Amino acid sequence: MTARTPARTRTPATGVDTRLPWWALALPVAAFVALFLLIVDPGQAHAAAGAGDPAVGRFLETLHRTLSR
């Protein structure tokens, strides 16, 4: 004789807040706007003089030449 297994029903959880906090949307939007402004007007982005490793500068220059072909 087989026993009946009760059918599982999914009941929605109560008291769960599914809304996003304000910064979950604001931070990605701010990052996108900042990067978009750098793409639109790259003349405003100035590198610090004498800062960084020379190898990084050579790498970025090579990357720029490769992408601009």
DOKOL-394081 format. One line per 4 residues: number of its first residue (from 1); for each residue x, y, z of C-alpha. Coordinates in nm, 4 decimals. Layout:
<sites>
NUM> X,Y,Z  ...
</sites>
This chain:
<sites>
1> 0.0000,0.0000,0.0000  0.1437,0.3363,-0.0970  0.1166,0.6450,0.1124  -0.0055,0.9684,-0.0386
5> 0.2503,1.2451,-0.0427  0.1128,1.5911,0.0085  0.1502,1.8265,-0.2845  0.3960,2.1044,-0.2131
9> 0.2599,2.4472,-0.2624  0.4779,2.7519,-0.2688  0.3417,3.0277,-0.0581  0.4839,3.3743,-0.1079
13> 0.7007,3.4925,0.1756  0.5440,3.7707,0.3708  0.7311,4.0700,0.4962  1.0074,4.0517,0.2354
17> 1.1092,4.3868,0.0912  1.2083,4.3381,-0.2735  1.2772,4.7028,-0.3477  1.6343,4.8119,-0.4200
21> 1.8054,5.0751,-0.2073  1.8592,5.4117,-0.3758  2.2341,5.3601,-0.4195  2.1881,5.0303,-0.6053
25> 2.0754,5.2341,-0.9043  2.2524,5.5644,-0.8380  2.6085,5.4269,-0.8236  2.6030,5.2439,-1.1583
29> 2.4358,5.5438,-1.3211  2.7022,5.7791,-1.1813  2.9814,5.5496,-1.3006  2.8260,5.5255,-1.6464
33> 2.7884,5.9030,-1.6731  3.1494,5.9612,-1.5625  3.2863,5.7130,-1.8153  3.0589,5.8467,-2.0870
37> 3.1844,6.2002,-2.0256  3.5435,6.0792,-2.0552  3.4631,5.9172,-2.3882  3.2775,6.2214,-2.5224
41> 3.5377,6.4790,-2.4159  3.8739,6.3081,-2.3494  4.0546,6.6436,-2.3526  3.9339,6.7069,-1.9994
45> 4.1056,6.3956,-1.8645  4.4641,6.4911,-1.7780  4.7264,6.2510,-1.6527  4.9328,6.3502,-1.3507
49> 5.2866,6.4482,-1.4473  5.5485,6.1988,-1.3382  5.3003,5.9645,-1.1752  5.2878,5.5963,-1.2415
53> 5.5124,5.3354,-1.3898  5.6645,5.3992,-1.7374  5.5657,5.0461,-1.8377  5.2021,5.1326,-1.7784
57> 5.2377,5.4336,-2.0076  5.3935,5.2218,-2.2804  5.1188,4.9632,-2.2412  4.8458,5.2254,-2.2666
61> 5.0131,5.3837,-2.5688  5.0362,5.0439,-2.7415  4.6752,4.9706,-2.6537  4.5663,5.3070,-2.7930
65> 4.7562,5.2506,-3.1189  4.6095,4.9017,-3.1516  4.2537,5.0174,-3.0954  4.2803,5.3176,-3.3251
69> 4.3739,5.1055,-3.6310
</sites>
